[in-house]
Each structure stands twice: as C-alpha cells, then as structure tokens.
C-alpha cells in the first residue's frame, strides 16, 4: 500500500491569549526547524521526506543600533512589519524602530496535540505574515498551518495543513498559499518519499476552495523538461514564493495575465507562471541566479528577485531583470562596498520612490538602498537566538507599508 505523509490536516483553534503589550520582552525558543508531525491515526511517514530546515538563528549577534537612519529624506517613509525566528510573533514598527503593535500566538495554544512532542512545541515562529487594514493578521507556521488573528491576537480561524513560505491575499479577500504533502510518487521514486508542493486557495473565512499540484502543472506543460533538474527524493521543489498577478504586464506576454500565479521553485533555480484555471505552467525562466527567493514584478514588467548564491561564494545580490530576455538591468550586492549574503531565505521589495527594501535574513538585517546603490535606512533584528542568546534571530521578512496605512496599533487604555 502506498505510504504517505500529510504534513498537516484539518484546523483547530482554542482560546486566545491576552493581547501582548508592546513593552513586554518577546518570547522565543531557538532550535533547528524540524519536519511536521505525522498525522493522527498512525499513517506511515517516509523517513526521507523532510523539508529543507530553517534555523531560528544563523550568525553571531553583534552590537548594532536597531535602526540607522542614514538618510531619512531619501528613505521611503512608512511602517514596517516583520517576522523573525524568535517567536510566533509579528511586529509593526515605525521608521525609527519604535514598536507600534505586536501580534502573538504560540503554536502550542493553537494545536495542543503538537505539545505532546517537545520538539514540535518549540516551533514557535512565523515564516510570513500579512496585515489587513483593520489590524487583522494572517500568519504562517512553517509547514504546519495558517492562522488569522484580530488586532488583539484573538484567533478568528485557523487552517491546519502543510502551509509554508508565502501567501497572497487578493482584492476580494481570497487567500492563496503554498502547501505541501509528503508521499510516495512512483513515477518519481517508487521507494523513497518526496514533498509535493501545491497552491492552496482559501476563501476569506479560511475554507479551502481548491488545491493545485505544482508538480502536475509542470508535467502537463511545455516546461516539463525542467523536471530533469529535480532531485529523486525529499524536498524536490521547495517552492518559496507566490504572487497573484494583476495583469498590468499582460501586453508583454499573455502568460502575465490577471489571475495567473508567479512562483519561485528554489530547487530548480526556476521562476515560473502558473495558470490556475488550466492548472499548467505557461511561462518559466532560469538564469544567472541560484536558489532565488521573492521574485516580484516591478515597473516596466521587469522582475525583481533575491539571488542567494548566483554571485559566488558567500555573496548574494538583488537583481532586476527583463522578464522576457533575462537581461539584468539593475543589481545590488556582489560588488565591493555592497555587503550582502544570506545563503537561505532573503526577500526584496521595490518601494514607490524607486528604492529597494532588502531583507538579509541570516544576518538579521534589512536595508533600504537607492537606485544608485546608496544605503539610506538599515534595521538590525533586536531579537536573539541560541542557547545563551549568542545568535541574532533570523529575520524572515521586513515589509514596508505606506505612510497612510490605516492600522497603526491599538490605542492605549488611557486614550
């Protein structure tokens, strides 16, 4: 009988904790990330099916100011939302590093059966978060599920599944996430398990509407030849980015039409576009980048991405390239004076003033640079990791929100 692993199953949510005070020290336990638990009911687990692990800290902590405002007038003013390896917590801060609000919800409160495994109970960080204008928050427990909280960290709903890496919310509230299942797929390997990645679509209330296999989307497409790069077992895709296209660049290529999905397949060094209606890959590109993260469309129909290792040993860079030709039109990193390296993770965001916000995850650092490569704003994660707090907690992502974003924290009791 075919063995399979469901990295997560149906959702549950318990009573929420009291809202966290911005002045409280953050909680956190630090350890290498592990695979998800086997599902209830004794289903067998292929021993070789494991996701690429993330540590909650990689680099020795150094004494840096939390925020360095190198050139405040040149930086894009706004709010900053970040998640890091220190805890299941998201922090909203201003440009000066002042905390405006926190959301917290320990994994052990949400799915208490995981607390039976001491190692699983320590998976108390969020890989990604999305903030709604009213203060509600979506957060991803890596490989375990998705939760929606209100501004006081009360659970609105939870989805227990293999949710990992990324999510995207469309204008009508539909939620797109990455999901995965561990299983034996005989046509890939009849003896050892693989992690099959999916796009899972949920309605605004957390109900699953459909799942699309990314593997099958490649197999039924003109880009099936890229699967020759695929490992024969384990985390064969490690899809790490998902963006719903708005159709602005469909005139450049019909593949970029509204509703199609831009994805990043880490293990194939490939950026692709998936048509969710036809459930097939309609565009794909490889290039000079390696183990990339966070491709996103920017002005001119170009692509911006974090290139983890394509620049050489211990050098990362952010590339802006023509989506159709692959020609690099701008880059930061990989050159003298542009220190940037994160072997894993990493993120980038093009800001409305043309600057680029970069998350250098392993070093716990975010930086904003101008088109000319000038550093104008810098943030170092104040949270620590390691047995004795000797490591800086990994910074999964910093997102810049516009200055007029409606939610800026809850009023104090005296107001």
C-alpha positions in Angstrom: 0.0 0.0 0.0 1.3 3.4 -0.9 2.7 5.2 2.1 2.0 8.9 2.5 2.6 11.8 4.9 0.1 14.6 5.2 2.3 17.3 6.7 -0.8 18.8 8.3 -4.5 18.1 8.4 -7.8 19.9 9.5 -7.6 23.1 11.6 -8.4 23.8 15.2 -8.3 26.9 17.3 -8.6 27.4 21.1 -9.0 30.4 23.3 -6.6 33.2 22.5 -4.1 34.6 24.9 -4.3 38.1 26.3 -3.1 40.7 23.9 0.6 41.3 24.1 1.9 44.6 25.4 4.4 46.3 23.1 6.7 46.8 26.1 6.9 43.1 27.0 10.0 41.2 26.1 9.3 38.7 23.2 9.1 35.0 23.9 11.2 32.6 22.0 12.9 29.2 21.9 15.6 28.6 19.4 16.5 25.3 17.6 16.7 23.9 14.1 13.3 23.6 12.5 12.1 20.0 12.1 9.7 18.3 9.8 6.0 18.3 10.6 4.5 15.6 12.9 2.8 12.5 11.4 -1.0 12.9 11.2 -3.3 11.3 13.8 -4.3 7.8 13.0 -1.0 6.2 12.6 -0.3 7.0 8.9 3.2 5.9 7.9 5.8 8.5 7.2 8.5 8.0 4.6 11.7 8.7 6.5 13.3 10.6 3.7 10.5 13.2 3.3 11.9 16.3 5.0 11.7 20.0 4.1 14.9 22.0 4.0 15.2 23.1 7.6 15.5 26.7 8.9 17.4 27.6 11.9 16.0 30.3 14.2 19.4 31.9 14.2 22.5 31.6 12.0 25.0 34.3 12.8 26.7 35.6 16.0 24.9 38.6 17.4 26.7 41.9 17.2 26.2 45.2 18.8 24.3 47.3 16.3 21.7 50.1 16.6 18.3 48.7 15.9 17.7 51.3 13.2 20.2 53.5 11.5 18.6 56.3 9.5 21.4 57.0 7.1 19.4 59.5 5.0 15.8 59.9 6.3 14.8 62.3 3.5 15.9 59.7 0.8 14.2 56.8 2.5 10.6 55.9 1.7 8.6 56.8 4.8 6.1 54.3 6.1 5.5 51.5 8.6 7.5 48.2 8.8 6.0 44.8 9.5 8.4 42.0 10.3 8.6 38.4 11.4 11.7 36.6 12.8 12.8 33.3 14.3 12.5 34.4 17.9 8.7 33.7 18.3 5.3 33.2 16.7 5.0 36.9 16.6 4.7 39.8 14.1 5.9 43.3 15.0 4.7 46.6 13.5 7.3 49.4 13.9 7.8 52.9 12.6 10.9 54.1 10.7 12.7 54.9 13.9 12.4 51.3 15.2 9.6 52.1 17.8 7.2 49.2 18.2 3.6 50.2 17.5 2.0 46.8 17.9 2.6 43.1 18.3 0.6 40.0 17.4 1.4 36.7 19.2 0.0 33.2 19.2 2.1 30.3 20.4 1.8 27.1 18.3 1.1 25.1 21.5 -2.1 27.1 22.2 -3.4 26.7 18.7 -2.8 23.0 18.2 -2.1 21.5 21.6 -1.6 18.0 20.3 1.7 19.2 19.0 2.8 19.9 22.5 2.9 16.2 23.1 6.1 16.3 21.0 8.6 18.6 22.9 10.4 19.4 19.7 7.2 20.3 17.8 6.2 22.5 20.7 9.3 24.6 20.1 8.3 25.6 16.6 7.2 29.0 17.8 7.9 31.3 14.8 6.0 32.6 11.9 7.6 32.4 8.4 5.3 35.0 6.8 2.6 37.5 7.9 0.1 39.6 6.1 -1.5 42.7 7.7 -5.1 43.8 6.9 -6.0 47.5 7.1 -8.2 46.8 10.2 -5.4 45.2 12.2 -6.3 41.5 11.4 -3.3 39.4 10.6 -2.6 36.2 8.7 0.5 34.2 9.8 2.2 31.1 8.5 3.5 28.5 10.9 6.1 27.0 8.6 5.0 23.6 7.2 2.2 23.4 9.8 -0.6 25.8 9.0 -2.1 29.2 8.8 -3.9 31.4 11.4 -5.9 34.6 11.2 -5.9 36.8 14.3 -7.6 40.0 15.1 -5.7 43.1 16.4 -5.8 41.7 19.9 -4.3 38.4 18.9 -7.6 36.5 19.2 -8.0 33.7 16.8 -10.6 34.3 14.1 -9.9 31.0 12.3 -7.0 28.5 11.7 -6.2 26.2 8.8 -4.1 23.2 9.7 -2.1 22.0 6.7 1.3 22.0 5.1 1.3 25.8 4.6 4.8 27.1 4.0 6.8 30.1 2.9 4.3 32.5 1.4 0.8 33.7 1.0 -1.1 36.3 -1.1 -4.4 38.0 -0.5 -6.4 39.3 -3.5 -8.8 42.3 -3.5 -11.8 40.2 -2.9 -10.2 38.6 0.2 -9.3 35.2 -1.4 -6.2 33.8 0.1 -3.5 31.9 -1.9 -0.9 29.9 0.0 1.8 27.4 -0.7 1.1 23.9 0.7 2.9 20.5 0.6 2.3 16.8 1.1 4.8 14.1 1.7 4.1 11.0 -0.3 5.5 8.2 -2.4 5.1 9.1 -6.1 6.1 6.0 -8.0 6.9 7.8 -11.3 9.5 9.9 -9.4 10.7 7.3 -6.9 8.9 4.1 -6.1 10.8 3.6 -2.8 11.5 7.0 -1.3 9.2 9.8 -0.5 9.0 13.3 -1.9 7.4 16.6 -0.8 4.8 17.6 -3.4 4.1 21.3 -3.5 0.7 22.8 -4.1 -1.1 26.1 -4.4 -4.0 26.1 -2.0 -6.8 28.6 -2.4 -9.0 29.6 0.6 -11.9 31.9 1.0 -11.8 34.8 3.4 -13.1 32.6 6.2 -10.4 30.0 5.8 -12.4 27.4 3.9 -10.3 25.5 1.3 -11.6 26.1 -2.2 -9.1 24.1 -4.2 -5.6 22.7 -4.4 -3.3 22.8 -7.5 -0.3 20.5 -7.8 2.7 22.4 -8.9 4.4 19.2 -10.0 1.5 18.2 -12.2 1.3 21.8 -13.6 4.9 21.3 -14.8 4.3 17.8 -16.1 1.4 18.9 -18.3 3.3 22.0 -19.7 5.9 22.7 -22.4 8.3 23.2 -19.5 8.3 19.6 -18.3 12.0 19.3 -19.3 12.9 21.4 -16.3 11.9 18.4 -14.1 15.2 16.8 -15.2 16.8 19.1 -12.6 14.6 17.6 -9.9 16.2 15.5 -7.1 14.9 11.9 -6.9 13.7 12.3 -3.3 12.9 14.7 -0.5 12.1 18.4 -0.8 12.2 18.3 -4.6 10.8 21.8 -5.4 11.0 23.9 -2.2 8.6 26.5 -3.8 9.2 29.6 -1.8 7.2 32.5 -3.4 3.7 33.0 -4.6 2.3 36.2 -6.2 -1.1 36.7 -7.9 -0.6 38.8 -11.0 -2.7 41.9 -11.5 -2.5 41.8 -15.3 -0.6 45.0 -15.8 2.1 43.3 -17.9 -0.1 41.0 -20.0 0.6 43.1 -23.1 4.3 42.0 -22.8 3.3 38.3 -22.6 -0.2 36.7 -22.3 1.3 34.5 -19.6 1.3 37.5 -17.3 -2.5 37.9 -17.5 -4.5 38.8 -14.4 -5.1 35.9 -12.0 -2.0 33.8 -13.1 0.4 33.0 -10.3 4.1 33.9 -10.2 6.1 31.2 -8.3 9.7 30.6 -7.4 10.9 27.0 -7.4 14.1 27.1 -5.4 15.4 23.6 -6.1 15.1 24.1 -9.9 16.6 27.6 -9.9 13.4 28.5 -11.8 10.8 31.3 -11.8 7.5 30.3 -13.4 4.0 31.4 -14.0 1.1 29.0 -13.3 -2.3 29.4 -14.9 -4.7 28.2 -12.1 -7.6 27.7 -14.5 -5.7 25.4 -16.8 -3.5 24.1 -13.9 -0.4 24.3 -16.1 2.8 26.3 -16.3 2.5 28.8 -19.0 5.9 30.6 -18.6 9.2 29.7 -17.0 12.7 31.1 -16.9 16.1 30.1 -15.5 19.1 32.4 -15.5 22.2 33.6 -13.6 20.6 33.3 -10.2 20.8 30.3 -7.9 18.4 29.3 -5.0 16.4 32.5 -5.5 13.7 34.0 -3.3 10.9 36.5 -3.7 10.6 37.3 -7.4 8.1 40.0 -8.0 7.0 42.1 -10.9 8.0 45.8 -10.8 7.6 48.8 -13.2 8.2 48.1 -16.8 7.2 44.5 -16.5 10.6 43.6 -15.1 11.3 41.1 -12.4 13.0 41.8 -9.0 14.4 38.9 -7.1 16.8 37.9 -4.3 19.6 35.8 -5.8 21.0 33.9 -2.9 24.2 32.2 -4.3 24.4 33.1 -8.0 27.1 35.8 -7.4 29.6 33.4 -6.0 30.8 32.1 -2.6 29.2 34.0 0.3 27.8 36.7 -1.9 24.1 37.4 -2.5 22.6 40.1 -4.7 19.2 41.6 -5.6 18.6 41.5 -9.4 16.2 43.4 -11.6 15.9 41.9 -15.0 13.9 42.0 -18.1 11.3 39.2 -17.8 11.4 38.3 -21.5 15.1 38.5 -22.3 16.6 37.8 -18.9 18.9 40.8 -19.2 20.0 42.2 -15.9 19.1 46.0 -15.8 20.0 46.7 -12.1 21.6 44.9 -9.2 22.7 45.4 -5.6 25.2 43.2 -3.9 28.1 41.1 -5.1 30.3 44.2 -5.5 32.8 45.9 -3.2 31.0 48.0 -0.6 27.7 46.2 -1.2 27.9 43.6 1.6 25.0 41.2 1.2 24.8 37.5 1.9 22.1 35.1 3.0 22.6 31.5 1.8 18.9 30.8 2.7 15.8 32.9 2.8 16.0 36.6 1.8 13.5 39.0 0.4 13.2 42.2 -1.6 10.5 44.9 -2.2 10.5 47.7 -4.7 9.2 50.9 -2.9 7.1 53.6 -4.5 10.0 56.1 -4.6 12.2 53.6 -6.6 14.2 52.5 -3.6 14.6 48.8 -2.8 14.0 47.2 0.6 16.1 44.1 1.1 15.9 41.5 3.9 19.2 39.8 4.5 17.7 37.1 6.6 20.6 35.1 8.0 22.3 38.2 9.3 19.1 39.5 10.8 19.3 42.7 8.8 17.1 44.8 6.5 18.4 47.6 4.3 16.9 50.2 2.0 19.0 51.3 -0.9 18.5 53.9 -3.7 18.7 53.2 -7.4 22.3 54.3 -7.2 23.1 51.7 -4.5 23.3 54.2 -1.6 22.3 52.9 1.8 19.6 55.2 3.3 18.0 53.0 6.1 19.1 50.0 8.0 17.5 47.7 10.6 19.1 45.0 12.7 16.8 42.5 14.4 16.9 43.1 18.2 15.8 39.6 19.0 18.3 36.9 19.9 18.6 33.2 19.4 20.8 30.3 20.6 21.1 28.6 24.0 22.5 31.7 25.5 21.3 34.4 23.2 24.5 34.4 21.2 22.9 34.5 17.8 20.8 37.1 16.1 17.4 35.7 15.3 16.9 35.1 11.6 14.8 37.9 10.0 12.4 36.2 7.7 11.0 39.3 6.1 10.5 43.1 6.6 7.7 44.6 4.6 7.3 48.4 4.2 3.7 49.6 4.4 2.6 53.0 3.1 2.6 56.0 5.4 -1.2 56.2 5.3 -1.8 52.6 6.2 -4.9 52.6 8.4 -3.8 50.4 11.2 -1.1 51.9 13.4 -1.7 50.0 16.6 -4.4 49.9 19.2 -5.0 53.0 21.5 -3.6 52.8 24.9 -6.1 52.2 27.8 -5.7 55.9 28.8 -6.9 57.1 25.4 
